[in-house]
Amino acid sequence: MKSLLTFKLHLATAGLAAALVAGGCSMMAPKAERYVAPPLGSTWTQAQRNTGSYGSGTVQVPFKRGERMWEGKLMGAIESPQQVILAASDGGWAVILSPDGKPLISYDPPLNYNYPLVVGKTWTSSHRMTVIAKNQVFPFDATYKIEAYEDVTVPAGTFKAFKISFSSMGSQDLYWFVPEFGIFAKQSLRRTDKSGYGPGTREVELVSQAIKK
């Protein structure tokens, strides 16, 4: 009888432990340990709705993940008809080129998220932006906060994304970043009167994606 009671107690304890472990796993905070770039050849399309200094009307913009050389280094490239963004392996935006490859703007150090990404994390980073054609340098600070990890539904589907706020140089932006793909599902960009470009807004949604595995 004693051995039977001991056996039942063991089963109950094991069941409770399993439930606690399972519950703990389900409640673990989502985390992105590092940047994962879209594989080469991946494509996606955004719908952009613009006002003010961003322009006017709604346009669809195709993007492609490529590679380009910059100052002797092979960089990841996010290519569109509007511009080409050159990024380091950790995802930091280093240089912006015109569609024909003319250097426009560089960032030192590159603009980047501070990994790992977890909800509630905040940070401020200092940078120097160079307008290359005029050789003008502007120091600035950028402040980020990871507001949430949530489902975001756009024309391309529903994605798990980190909602990240960004403020710098008169801009107050929100980004819904999909760590699985390394791209944004949604963006809400707002330039205030303090922006050097003047006030304006841009609302962006992912329309389609072909992220290669």
N, C-alpha and C positions, 0 to 999 in steps of 0.2 A: 504494500500500500504506500509506504513511504517513497519507494522508488518511482511509483506511478505519479505521486504528487510532485516529486522533484522533476520528473520528465515534463509534466504539464506546465510547471513554473518556468522551466527552461524554454519551452515553446512560446509561452506568453512573453517572456523577456526578449526572445529573439524577434518575435513579431513586432514588439514595441520599438526595438532598435531599428528594424528595417523601415518601419513607418517614419521614424525620426530622420533617418538618412534620406529616404525618398522625399520627405517634406523639405528637408534642408536643401537638397539639390534643386527642387522646384523653385525655391525662394532665393537661390543664388543670384546676385546682381549680374546682369549681362555685362560683358567686358570684351573689348577689341584690343588684343595685345599689341598688334602692329598693323601697319598699312598693307593691304593686299591689292595690288594694281590689277585692273582688267587685263587679261591676256592680250598679246599682240593680235591685231586684226579684229578685236571686238568693236562693235558699233552700237550707237544708241542715238535717239532723237529726242530733243526737247521742244516743247512749246513755250515760247517766251511772250509775255504780254507786257508792253512797255508804256511808260508815261514820262513826261518831263525830260530830264537830262539823259535818260536811257533811250529816248526816241518815242515813237508812237506806233500803235497797232500791235497785232499779234503775228509772230513769225514762227516757223518750225526750223530748227537748226540741227543738222546732222553732225555727229561726232565720230571720230575713229581713233583708236589707240594705236600709236606707232612709236617709232624711235628716231632720234636725230642726234647728231654730234653738236656739242657746244663747248668751245674752249678745250678741245681735246678729250672731252668726256662724252660717253654715250648716255643720253638722257631719255627718259620716257617722254612721249609727246601725246598731248590731247589735241587733236587737229579738228578744226571746224572752218567754215567759210569766213567766220568773223576774225579768228585769231588762232594762234598755236601756243599752247602752254607747255613749257618744258619743265619736267619735274624730276627730282632725284629719286633714288630707289625707295626712300622712305615716304614718298608722296609730297615732299615739300616743293612748292611752286617757286622756281628759281628765275625764270625768264618768260616774258611774253613776246611773241613774234607776230608780225603782220602775216596774213595768209601767204604772201610770197617769200616769207622767211626773213624779213628785215627786223632786226632787234628793236623793240620798242621800250620795254620796261624790264628792269631786273630788281631782284630783292636779295638783300644780304642781312642776315641769313635768310634762306628761303622761308616762305610762309608755310606753316605746317601745323597739324594738330599735335598735341602733346600726349603721346601714347604712354600707357594704355588708356583707352576711353572708357569711362564709367560715369554713370549718372551722378550729377552733383559736383563734378570736378570743374574747377575754374582755374584759369591761368592768364597771365599777361606776358607778351613777348615784345621785344624791341627790335626794330628793323631799320634798314636804310633802303629807300626806294630811289632808283636812279632812272630818270627819263633820258634814255641813251642818246637820242639825236641832239638834245640840248645840253647833255652832260650836267643836268641838274640833279642834285641829291636832296632828298627829303627824309629826315628821320621821323619815325612815328612808332607808336605803341599800338598793339592789337590785343583786345581782351576777348576771351572766349568763356563760355559756360555750357556744359552739357546739361540741357534742361530735362531730357526724358529719353527713354528708349521705348518706341511705340510703333504701332502699325500706321502706315501712311498709304492712302489709296490715291492713285493717279491713273491716267488712261492706260499706262503700261501694266497695271496690276496693283496688288497690295504687297508692301515690303516692310520688313522689320528695319527700323532706322533709328539712329541717334539724332535727336533734335538738338542742334547746336546753335547758340546765339553768338554773334560776332559784332564787335563795335570798334570802329577805327576811322579817323580822318573824316568825321561827319557822316559815316555810314552806319546803319543799324540793321543787321541782316539776320535771317534765320535760315539754317540749312538742315535738310533731312538727309543724312549721310547713310548709305547702305554699305556696311563694312564687308559684307559678303562679296559685293561686286566692285567696290572701290569707286563708286560714282554717287551722285546726288539723285534722289527720287523727286525732290521738291526743293525750291528755294524761294524765299521772300526777301527781296533786296529793297532797301529804302535809303536814299540819299536825303539828308536834311539840308537846311539852309547853310549849314557849316561845311558842307562838302565843296571842294574846289570845282566840281563839275556842275554844281547847282542841284536843286531838289529834283527827285524823280523816283520812280518805282519800277521794279521788274519782278513779275511773278512767273515762276518757272515750274513746269511739270514734265516728268518723263513720259513720253508718248509711246516709245517702243525701245526694246533693247535686244541685242544679240551678243550677250557676253559669253565668250568661248570658254569652255571648261578645259 
